[in-house]
Amino acid sequence: MTKGFWGSKLIALALTASSAALLAACEDDYHLASGPGRSLTPIPADTMALMQQKDTTPASPVLIRTYKKEAELEIWKMKSDGRYTLLKTYPMCRWSGQLGPKIREGDMQVPEGFYTITPGQMNPNSHYYLAFNVGYPNTFDRAWGRTGGNVMVHGVCSSAGCFSMTDAQVAEIYAIAREAFNGGQREIQLQSYPFHMTAENFAKFRFDPNIDFWKQLKTGADHFEVTKLEPKVGVCGKRYVFDATPQRGALEPSAPCPALQRDDQIEQAVAQKEAHDDAQVAELVRKGVKPIRIVYADGGQNEHFRTMKIADVSDPDALAAGPTEIELDEHGKPIPAVVKVAAADSARAAPPARPAAEASQAAKAPTSVASAQPAAAPAPAASSGSGLSAVFGAADGSMVKKWFGLGGHDSAANEVKVYEPAEPVPSDVPLPPRRNASVATTPKPQASLARPQHIAAGAPSPLLRLAAAMGAASEK
């Protein structure tokens, strides 16, 4: 009996420890031995040589930029003139969730916004090889009541809401940050974006419900682009403001913005860049760039890793499926896939062109009712207005709000929306760091190109069901 008692106790203890490890997800608040000198790995010699070429040193300040759609992490270093230069771009091994900000604990979203990393957020004893906390939630996130924490840049290539790199990559990134802190930098700014802030991306995602939020991020990106200086980030009126200080008092994240003092030279340069980019967006829309929405099975990774076999990658089936690109109409509603299929079938069934003599005889014949239908009206020309307001509707985004059910001009309607999975994860249940088929939160997509059984049986495909659901949501 004693042996059975202690045996059951040991099994229970093991199960408890196993559950705790699984529930930790990216919450890197527990430490394991990191091995000898892992956190003291020197910066590689080729990177040191690159720093010299770029007029920078290991001790000079660092700035980090990340892009989810392209799955890239950039390291910028300050040159001797005080401005930043791009040092290296690392392909990201794994990120999870969808495009859009992190909203709550357990939503598996990689956050978007401007974050701060301090020496105290560096973890040399991480379970994920090496790691540092990005500082989510920041002031902006807290103003919107967002929850969660312990979002990391780490190794292992397994993400449940973190920026996941390979072990070799995170060792180099960690070393670069460590030497900057040793050189006197007190905090590192991390700028997290859904995608590169290009005119093409803004033309394609012009009807996304996060567009107002992404335009805020672009303003911060533009401040950095025109100055190559780290932008000063503030929050007031539940919005980001950059390189601005209140004329009196302090910024209150949830209160209306007071009168702000700005650098006129920087503001003029930013305004010129924004006007140029807005004109590019409008021109791309005029040329027919289609609006889209991208839905991921569970995040993505850089194409660099597509042909590589990585043992620790999380949810490999989701990566194999790849993202689904849904084309939208000019009202921001999904175009059902069946329409595209029907159009293609109709084109294939069209009769071949008739000889000229036969066509001449046909022209003399009486016109049938069917052939007397008027030709389809040409597509309306693009708005003559310039800037993003010509693409997104009124300057306050009311057209976008209307299409996506975000209300009229009510300030509460400006809250950022995020894609919700069909079966949302409860907010109090963290996700495991390495998910597989037995613990995945959503059904795995078909890896084969063969026709799935449910389609052969006459049921609508998942893409059609998703398009129909998104269309219904946009009409509410």
Secondary structure in CASP SS format (residue, H / E / C, confidence):
PFRMAT SS
TARGET T0000
AUTHOR 0000-0000-0000
METHOD secondary structure of the structure
MODEL  1
M C 1.00
T H 1.00
K H 1.00
G H 1.00
F H 1.00
W H 1.00
G H 1.00
S H 1.00
K H 1.00
L H 1.00
I H 1.00
A H 1.00
L H 1.00
A H 1.00
L H 1.00
T H 1.00
A H 1.00
S H 1.00
S H 1.00
A H 1.00
A H 1.00
L H 1.00
L H 1.00
A C 1.00
A C 1.00
C C 1.00
E C 1.00
D C 1.00
D C 1.00
Y C 1.00
H E 1.00
L C 1.00
A C 1.00
S C 1.00
G C 1.00
P C 1.00
G C 1.00
R H 1.00
S H 1.00
L H 1.00
T C 1.00
P C 1.00
I C 1.00
P C 1.00
A H 1.00
D H 1.00
T H 1.00
M H 1.00
A H 1.00
L H 1.00
M H 1.00
Q H 1.00
Q H 1.00
K C 1.00
D C 1.00
T C 1.00
T C 1.00
P C 1.00
A C 1.00
S C 1.00
P C 1.00
V E 1.00
L E 1.00
I E 1.00
R E 1.00
T E 1.00
Y E 1.00
K C 1.00
K C 1.00
E C 1.00
A C 1.00
E E 1.00
L E 1.00
E E 1.00
I E 1.00
W E 1.00
K E 1.00
M E 1.00
K C 1.00
S C 1.00
D C 1.00
G C 1.00
R C 1.00
Y E 1.00
T E 1.00
L E 1.00
L E 1.00
K E 1.00
T E 1.00
Y E 1.00
P E 1.00
M C 1.00
C C 1.00
R E 1.00
W E 1.00
S C 1.00
G C 1.00
Q C 1.00
L C 1.00
G C 1.00
P C 1.00
K C 1.00
I C 1.00
R C 1.00
E C 1.00
G C 1.00
D C 1.00
M C 1.00
Q C 1.00
V C 1.00
P C 1.00
E C 1.00
G E 1.00
F E 1.00
Y E 1.00
T E 1.00
I E 1.00
T C 1.00
P H 1.00
G H 1.00
Q H 1.00
M E 1.00
N E 1.00
P C 1.00
N C 1.00
S E 1.00
H C 1.00
Y C 1.00
Y C 1.00
L C 1.00
A E 1.00
F E 1.00
N E 1.00
V C 1.00
G C 1.00
Y C 1.00
P C 1.00
N C 1.00
T H 1.00
F H 1.00
D H 1.00
R H 1.00
A H 1.00
W C 1.00
G C 1.00
R C 1.00
T C 1.00
G C 1.00
G C 1.00
N C 1.00
V C 1.00
M E 1.00
V E 1.00
H E 1.00
G C 1.00
V C 1.00
C C 1.00
S C 1.00
S C 1.00
A C 1.00
G C 1.00
C C 1.00
F E 1.00
S E 1.00
M C 1.00
T C 1.00
D H 1.00
A H 1.00
Q H 1.00
V H 1.00
A H 1.00
E H 1.00
I H 1.00
Y H 1.00
A H 1.00
I H 1.00
A H 1.00
R H 1.00
E H 1.00
A H 1.00
F H 1.00
N H 1.00
G C 1.00
G C 1.00
Q C 1.00
R C 1.00
E C 1.00
I E 1.00
Q E 1.00
L E 1.00
Q E 1.00
S E 1.00
Y E 1.00
P C 1.00
F C 1.00
H C 1.00
M C 1.00
T C 1.00
A H 1.00
E H 1.00
N H 1.00
F H 1.00
A H 1.00
K H 1.00
F C 1.00
R C 1.00
F C 1.00
D C 1.00
P C 1.00
N C 1.00
I H 1.00
D H 1.00
F H 1.00
W H 1.00
K H 1.00
Q H 1.00
L H 1.00
K H 1.00
T H 1.00
G H 1.00
A H 1.00
D H 1.00
H H 1.00
F H 1.00
E H 1.00
V H 1.00
T H 1.00
K C 1.00
L C 1.00
E C 1.00
P C 1.00
K C 1.00
V E 1.00
G E 1.00
V E 1.00
C E 1.00
G C 1.00
K C 1.00
R E 1.00
Y E 1.00
V E 1.00
F E 1.00
D C 1.00
A E 1.00
T E 1.00
P E 1.00
Q C 1.00
R C 1.00
G C 1.00
A C 1.00
L C 1.00
E C 1.00
P C 1.00
S C 1.00
A C 1.00
P C 1.00
C C 1.00
P C 1.00
A C 1.00
L E 1.00
Q E 1.00
R E 1.00
D C 1.00
D H 1.00
Q H 1.00
I H 1.00
E H 1.00
Q H 1.00
A H 1.00
V H 1.00
A H 1.00
Q H 1.00
K H 1.00
E H 1.00
A H 1.00
H H 1.00
D H 1.00
D H 1.00
A H 1.00
Q H 1.00
V H 1.00
A H 1.00
E H 1.00
L H 1.00
V H 1.00
R H 1.00
K C 1.00
G C 1.00
V C 1.00
K C 1.00
P C 1.00
I E 1.00
R E 1.00
I E 1.00
V E 1.00
Y C 1.00
A C 1.00
D C 1.00
G C 1.00
G E 1.00
Q C 1.00
N C 1.00
E H 1.00
H H 1.00
F H 1.00
R C 1.00
T C 1.00
M C 1.00
K C 1.00
I C 1.00
A C 1.00
D C 1.00
V C 1.00
S C 1.00
D C 1.00
P H 1.00
D H 1.00
A H 1.00
L H 1.00
A H 1.00
A H 1.00
G C 1.00
P C 1.00
T E 1.00
E E 1.00
I E 1.00
E E 1.00
L E 1.00
D C 1.00
E C 1.00
H C 1.00
G C 1.00
K C 1.00
P E 1.00
I C 1.00
P C 1.00
A H 1.00
V H 1.00
V H 1.00
K H 1.00
V H 1.00
A H 1.00
A H 1.00
A H 1.00
D H 1.00
S H 1.00
A H 1.00
R H 1.00
A H 1.00
A C 1.00
P C 1.00
P C 1.00
A C 1.00
R C 1.00
P C 1.00
A H 1.00
A H 1.00
E H 1.00
A H 1.00
S H 1.00
Q H 1.00
A H 1.00
A H 1.00
K H 1.00
A C 1.00
P C 1.00
T C 1.00
S C 1.00
V C 1.00
A H 1.00
S H 1.00
A H 1.00
Q C 1.00
P C 1.00
A C 1.00
A C 1.00
A C 1.00
P C 1.00
A C 1.00
P C 1.00
A C 1.00
A C 1.00
S C 1.00
S C 1.00
G C 1.00
S C 1.00
G C 1.00
L H 1.00
S H 1.00
A H 1.00
V H 1.00
F H 1.00
G C 1.00
A C 1.00
A C 1.00
D C 1.00
G C 1.00
S H 1.00
M H 1.00
V H 1.00
K H 1.00
K H 1.00
W H 1.00
F C 1.00
G C 1.00
L C 1.00
G C 1.00
G C 1.00
H C 1.00
D C 1.00
S H 1.00
A H 1.00
A H 1.00
N H 1.00
E C 1.00
V C 1.00
K C 1.00
V C 1.00
Y C 1.00
E C 1.00
P C 1.00
A C 1.00
E C 1.00
P C 1.00
V C 1.00
P C 1.00
S C 1.00
D C 1.00
V C 1.00
P C 1.00
L C 1.00
P C 1.00
P C 1.00
R C 1.00
R C 1.00
N C 1.00
A C 1.00
S C 1.00
V C 1.00
A C 1.00
T C 1.00
T C 1.00
P C 1.00
K C 1.00
P C 1.00
Q C 1.00
A C 1.00
S C 1.00
L C 1.00
A C 1.00
R C 1.00
P C 1.00
Q H 1.00
H H 1.00
I H 1.00
A H 1.00
A C 1.00
G C 1.00
A C 1.00
P C 1.00
S C 1.00
P H 1.00
L H 1.00
L H 1.00
R H 1.00
L H 1.00
A H 1.00
A H 1.00
A H 1.00
M H 1.00
G H 1.00
A H 1.00
A H 1.00
S H 1.00
E H 1.00
K C 1.00
END
